[in-house]
């Protein structure tokens, strides 16, 4: 699970296993495997880092 921020400053937690694609158009758009899209404040690089950090954290158990 990663924490992201919508454009209206609402913070939410997203299951990173459901992310299909992250693109910058120039806003960052996260597309889930269901087709649902979220526009967030974090950059593509920040999201990749958050997912990697989360995966590292859960693989230690």
N, C-alpha and C positions, 0 to 999 in steps of 0.2 A: 504494500500500500504506500502510495506517495501523496504528499500534500501539495495541492496546487491552488492558485489564486485566479478567480475569474476577473474580468475587466472591471466589475463593480466592487472589487475588493472582498468578495465573498470567498472564504477559504473552505476547501472541501478535500476529502481524501478519496483517491481513486485507486482501484485495483489495477496495478501496472500490468498484470497478465492479460488484461483486456484491451491494451493499446495495440492498434494495428499500424498506425502511422502518425508521425508528428511532422508538421510542415510549417514554414514561416511564409506568410503571404501578404504583407509583412507581419501581421499579427500571428501569433503562434496558435495553430489549430491542432487539437488532439482528436484523432478519429479512432473510435473503438471498433472492435470486431462486429458489433451490432449495427454499425453505420452512424451511430450517434456522434455528434461533434461538439467539442468544447473549445471556446476561445479563451486562452489563459495569458497571464502576464509573463510567466516564465519563458525563457528562450528554449529553443530546441536542445541546445547544449546542456542547459540546466536540467531539463527533463531527463535526458540521457544519464546525466550524473546521478540524479535522484533514483532512477531505476537501478543503476549499477550498485549504488550504495545499499538500497533495499535488498537486492539479490545477494549481495555479500553478507549482509546482516542475517538473512534467513538461512543461508547455507552453513553458518557456523553451528547450528543446532543439531 
